[in-house]
Amino acid sequence: MEKQGINSVEKVVIGEIEQIVSLRSKNINNPILLFLHGGPGTAQIAFSRKSQKKLEEYFIVVNWDQRGAGGSFSTSLKREDLNIERFVLDTEELTTYLLDRFNQKKIFLVGHSWGSIIGLKFSSRRPDLIEAYIGIGQIVDMKRGEKLSYKFTLEEAIRRNNEKAITQLKAIGEPPYKKVKDGGIQRKWLSKFNGSTYSGSLFGIIFKNISMKDIKSLKIIKFIRGSILSLNALEDEMNTVNFLEEIPEINVPVYFCCGRMDYTVPSELVEEYYVKLSAPHKKIVWFEKSAHLPNFEEVEKFSNLCISLVRNI
C-alpha cells in the first residue's frame, strides 16, 4: 500500500479561538511530534521546514502558532487572554485533537525556551498523553536564570574589554528590570557575546531557514505585533516559574537538550534540576556547537535524538 503523507497549514479552533497549525509528514501513520515554540511569541511555522525535514520521515511534525503569536495573532486578544494556564489548556486541547484525528494514544512533545514552561507543566499534568518530553533551552528557575545570564554578559564584556557594553550593562544593573528596553540591552550584548547563538544571530538563523514554500506564511507585521503582545502579557508571570519547587517529579521520560554556550537560559540550572528531578527515564544531551537554539544550530544531532526515541519504543 502506498504511504499517504500530509503537508498542510490549517486553522484549528483551540480555546474558542482560531489558531494556526502546520502538519508535515511522509506518512500519516507516523507518531506525532508537537513543537511548542519559544518567545513567548516567536512563532516558527514559517522557518521550521528545513531544520525538521528529516523528522518528517519518522513523525507527523506539528508546529503551532500559539495564541497571540504569528498567524494566530488577533487584535481582539487582550493581555488577560494570555497566561500560562491558558497555554497549558490550549496544549491539552490541541493534543487531544491530534490524537483523535490520527487515531493515536500519545504524542512526543518538544518545548523550546518559553515553550518548555508549557511543555513541562503539561507533561506533568497529563503524562497519560505523552510518550516522551524533550526540553530545549529548558527554563528551570526564571529569576535565577536571568541573574546568571546578566552575570555572564557583564563578565564577557569585561573579558573582551568592551567599554560600551560594560557601561550599558552596569547602568541597567542586574534583573528584574522595570523597563522592557533594559532587558533588551542585556539581550543585545548577550547575543553579541554568543550566549544566544553559537555563531551568527537569531535573525540570521530565522532567515536562513525560511523556504520559498513558507515565505507567504511569514507575516512580518503579525509576527512583530504578536511577539510584543506575548512578551508584555507573560513576562511577569514567567518570572515566577521555579520548577525545582513546582515539579520535582514527573511520570514521563525526559530529555534535556542543552547548548553548551546557552546563557539565554543558563544550562547550569538544567543540570541542577536534572539531578533533583525524579522521572522514569531522564537524560541530558549536550550540543557543543550551540547556544539557545540547538535544534537549529545542530540539526542532524537533534533530529537523530528524536528519531532514536521512536526506534527505542
Wavefront OBJ file of the C-alpha trace (Angstrom):
o trace
v 0.000 0.000 0.000
v 1.279 3.478 -0.881
v 2.074 5.702 2.061
v -0.144 8.753 2.450
v 1.624 11.906 3.541
v 0.466 15.305 4.731
v 1.704 18.851 4.134
v -0.755 21.491 5.255
v -1.219 24.690 7.229
v -4.633 24.766 8.862
v -6.863 26.814 11.125
v -7.949 24.922 14.230
v -10.264 26.235 16.941
v -8.370 25.929 20.220
v -9.585 27.608 23.379
v -12.516 29.046 21.434
v -10.291 30.991 19.009
v -8.819 30.120 15.612
v -5.144 29.188 15.768
v -2.715 28.158 13.032
v -1.181 24.695 12.903
v 1.136 23.130 10.320
v 1.318 19.364 9.775
v 4.029 17.686 7.722
v 4.859 14.009 7.305
v 5.723 11.428 4.663
v 3.311 9.018 6.348
v 0.201 9.912 8.374
v 0.657 6.703 10.375
v 3.847 8.082 11.913
v 3.822 9.091 15.604
v 3.062 12.752 16.390
v 5.835 15.207 17.309
v 4.439 18.520 18.579
v 6.704 21.563 18.856
v 5.966 24.322 21.380
v 7.858 27.378 20.139
v 9.786 29.836 22.248
v 9.490 33.540 22.823
v 6.891 33.980 24.087
v 5.507 34.906 20.692
v 8.277 33.526 18.448
v 6.019 31.549 16.112
v 8.140 29.236 13.936
v 5.901 27.728 11.251
v 7.465 29.989 8.624
v 11.038 28.874 9.333
v 10.765 25.316 10.663
v 10.599 23.234 7.477
v 14.292 22.985 6.584
v 15.503 22.020 10.054
v 12.729 19.443 10.505
v 12.887 17.789 7.084
v 14.491 14.560 8.300
v 11.935 14.305 11.111
v 9.096 14.129 8.568
v 10.270 10.629 7.621
v 9.565 9.366 11.142
v 6.933 11.702 12.620
v 3.893 13.765 11.883
v 5.690 17.025 12.620
v 3.332 19.606 14.116
v 4.191 23.283 14.534
v 1.681 25.578 16.191
v 1.497 29.351 16.242
v 0.342 29.707 19.836
v -2.458 32.115 20.704
v -1.361 35.683 20.059
v 1.706 34.619 18.053
v 2.415 34.696 14.313
v -0.587 33.618 12.278
v -2.622 33.199 15.477
v -2.263 36.882 16.384
v -5.531 38.780 16.574
v -6.287 42.370 17.549
v -9.233 41.036 19.557
v -6.879 39.336 22.030
v -6.234 41.132 25.297
v -3.367 40.722 27.737
v -5.642 38.865 30.143
v -6.255 36.265 27.409
v -2.589 35.261 27.633
v -1.446 33.465 30.779
v 0.477 30.266 31.406
v -2.565 28.251 32.474
v -4.403 29.210 29.280
v -1.466 27.994 27.151
v -1.345 24.684 29.038
v -5.072 24.221 28.425
v -4.592 25.097 24.731
v -1.815 22.491 24.522
v -4.084 19.863 26.046
v -6.878 20.716 23.626
v -4.563 20.607 20.604
v -3.033 17.328 21.776
v -6.379 15.578 22.173
v -7.435 16.928 18.763
v -4.299 15.495 17.131
v -4.617 12.137 18.880
v -8.246 11.798 17.816
v -7.533 12.895 14.260
v -4.664 10.454 13.714
v -6.047 7.680 15.931
v -3.099 7.620 18.335
v -2.742 7.386 22.118
v 0.301 9.537 22.900
v 2.475 12.259 21.392
v 6.143 13.194 21.564
v 6.350 16.757 22.906
v 9.122 19.310 22.334
v 9.204 22.546 24.339
v 11.725 25.258 23.474
v 12.545 28.053 25.948
v 9.187 29.711 26.732
v 7.576 26.595 25.224
v 9.477 24.492 27.778
v 7.379 26.089 30.537
v 4.170 24.969 28.843
v 5.667 21.621 27.862
v 6.878 20.611 31.316
v 3.670 21.753 33.017
v 1.511 19.885 30.510
v 3.661 16.737 30.695
v 3.395 16.804 34.483
v -0.376 17.250 34.334
v -1.162 14.738 31.566
v 1.574 12.080 31.453
v -1.017 9.693 30.024
v -0.849 11.656 26.756
v 2.947 11.964 26.497
v 5.353 9.365 25.090
v 8.399 11.489 25.931
v 9.137 15.142 26.692
v 12.086 16.937 25.064
v 13.100 20.270 26.612
v 15.312 22.590 24.553
v 16.769 25.547 26.429
v 14.695 24.324 29.354
v 13.573 27.029 31.757
v 14.011 25.926 35.380
v 14.127 28.957 37.695
v 13.441 32.072 35.659
v 14.634 34.661 38.196
v 17.935 32.905 38.891
v 18.412 32.241 35.195
v 18.079 35.922 34.334
v 20.626 36.881 37.004
v 23.082 34.270 35.727
v 22.547 35.488 32.167
v 23.328 39.066 33.211
v 26.399 37.932 35.161
v 27.775 36.053 32.136
v 27.155 39.028 29.835
v 28.888 41.520 32.111
v 31.838 39.173 32.699
v 32.212 38.678 28.943
v 32.104 42.440 28.378
v 34.904 42.858 30.915
v 36.901 39.932 29.479
v 36.624 41.418 25.983
v 37.360 44.922 27.298
v 34.195 46.227 25.601
v 33.746 49.580 27.341
v 30.417 50.373 25.665
v 28.920 47.070 26.814
v 30.342 47.461 30.326
v 28.870 50.955 30.656
v 25.418 49.971 29.386
v 25.227 46.771 31.436
v 26.315 48.461 34.655
v 23.795 51.237 34.008
v 20.830 48.837 33.836
v 22.106 46.627 36.669
v 21.018 43.052 37.223
v 17.402 41.939 36.675
v 14.499 42.096 37.285
v 14.066 45.154 35.067
v 11.318 47.730 35.353
v 11.709 48.710 31.703
v 11.453 46.279 28.776
v 14.203 48.188 26.961
v 16.660 47.397 29.793
v 16.126 43.695 29.214
v 16.645 44.378 25.519
v 20.053 45.927 26.247
v 21.153 42.832 28.159
v 19.885 40.522 25.401
v 21.615 42.618 22.722
v 25.023 42.154 24.355
v 24.304 38.534 25.244
v 23.726 37.872 21.539
v 26.875 39.805 20.637
v 28.864 37.589 23.009
v 27.407 34.317 21.587
v 25.215 33.482 24.572
v 22.077 33.096 22.456
v 23.544 31.710 19.211
v 26.840 29.880 18.848
v 27.531 31.697 15.587
v 25.610 34.307 13.627
v 22.435 35.859 15.006
v 18.882 34.831 15.817
v 17.512 36.721 12.825
v 20.209 35.224 10.633
v 19.087 31.736 11.653
v 15.431 32.623 11.019
v 16.071 33.931 7.512
v 18.464 31.094 6.702
v 15.662 28.630 7.456
v 12.810 30.300 5.562
v 11.959 28.337 2.425
v 10.106 29.567 -0.645
v 7.217 27.240 0.295
v 6.727 29.093 3.574
v 7.569 32.675 2.700
v 3.864 33.567 2.388
v 3.202 32.385 5.942
v 5.762 34.817 7.398
v 3.542 37.828 8.003
v 6.117 40.233 9.411
v 3.689 42.718 10.982
v 1.645 40.000 12.713
v 4.855 38.324 13.862
v 6.171 41.536 15.428
v 2.840 42.541 16.988
v 2.360 39.019 18.352
v 5.837 38.994 19.882
v 5.268 42.330 21.611
v 1.812 41.351 22.898
v 3.033 37.971 24.162
v 6.125 39.291 25.920
v 4.279 42.159 27.603
v 1.478 39.855 28.761
v 3.623 36.967 30.011
v 6.969 38.321 31.193
v 5.949 38.935 34.818
v 4.299 35.531 35.176
v 7.291 33.803 33.579
v 9.475 35.262 36.316
v 7.506 33.307 38.922
v 8.395 29.929 37.377
v 10.566 27.673 39.542
v 10.330 24.008 38.560
v 12.782 22.962 41.274
v 9.941 23.634 43.693
v 6.899 23.171 41.464
v 7.686 19.928 39.581
v 10.239 17.792 41.486
v 8.939 14.630 39.805
v 7.312 13.723 36.516
v 5.914 10.470 35.134
v 7.224 10.638 31.555
v 10.705 10.104 30.065
v 12.512 13.452 29.912
v 15.324 14.578 27.603
v 17.017 17.935 28.066
v 18.823 19.374 25.015
v 21.399 21.861 26.253
v 23.542 24.154 24.155
v 26.968 24.369 25.758
v 27.011 28.159 25.229
v 23.401 28.819 26.235
v 23.236 31.799 28.573
v 19.773 32.906 27.467
v 18.554 30.080 29.711
v 21.749 29.013 31.522
v 22.282 25.259 31.285
v 23.789 25.028 34.774
v 20.259 25.317 36.166
v 19.139 22.447 33.917
v 21.995 20.354 35.341
v 20.836 21.185 38.861
v 17.238 20.309 38.015
v 18.277 17.102 36.267
v 19.958 15.821 39.450
v 16.880 16.533 41.579
v 14.178 15.507 39.094
v 12.512 12.138 39.607
v 11.409 10.588 36.280
v 11.085 7.066 34.806
v 13.954 7.977 32.476
v 15.961 11.188 32.152
v 18.920 12.318 30.105
v 20.881 15.479 29.326
v 22.152 15.743 25.752
v 24.865 18.363 25.228
v 25.177 20.286 21.975
v 28.757 21.545 21.914
v 28.344 23.942 18.978
v 25.080 25.524 20.083
v 23.768 28.139 22.440
v 19.993 28.589 22.863
v 18.979 27.053 19.513
v 20.480 23.541 19.252
v 17.557 22.309 17.126
v 18.571 24.921 14.522
v 22.333 25.022 15.091
v 22.963 21.247 15.240
v 20.052 19.977 13.190
v 21.388 16.490 12.454
v 22.167 15.718 16.090
v 18.780 16.953 17.293
v 16.920 15.032 14.584
v 18.817 11.840 15.384
v 17.947 12.174 19.064
v 14.224 12.411 18.293
v 14.385 9.522 15.842
v 16.212 7.351 18.377
v 13.281 7.749 20.770
v 10.896 6.283 18.211
v 13.242 3.383 17.498
v 13.616 2.626 21.207
v 9.856 2.499 21.679
l 1 2 3 4 5 6 7 8 9 10 11 12 13 14 15 16 17 18 19 20 21 22 23 24 25 26 27 28 29 30 31 32 33 34 35 36 37 38 39 40 41 42 43 44 45 46 47 48 49 50 51 52 53 54 55 56 57 58 59 60 61 62 63 64 65 66 67 68 69 70 71 72 73 74 75 76 77 78 79 80 81 82 83 84 85 86 87 88 89 90 91 92 93 94 95 96 97 98 99 100 101 102 103 104 105 106 107 108 109 110 111 112 113 114 115 116 117 118 119 120 121 122 123 124 125 126 127 128 129 130 131 132 133 134 135 136 137 138 139 140 141 142 143 144 145 146 147 148 149 150 151 152 153 154 155 156 157 158 159 160 161 162 163 164 165 166 167 168 169 170 171 172 173 174 175 176 177 178 179 180 181 182 183 184 185 186 187 188 189 190 191 192 193 194 195 196 197 198 199 200 201 202 203 204 205 206 207 208 209 210 211 212 213 214 215 216 217 218 219 220 221 222 223 224 225 226 227 228 229 230 231 232 233 234 235 236 237 238 239 240 241 242 243 244 245 246 247 248 249 250 251 252 253 254 255 256 257 258 259 260 261 262 263 264 265 266 267 268 269 270 271 272 273 274 275 276 277 278 279 280 281 282 283 284 285 286 287 288 289 290 291 292 293 294 295 296 297 298 299 300 301 302 303 304 305 306 307 308 309 310 311 312 313
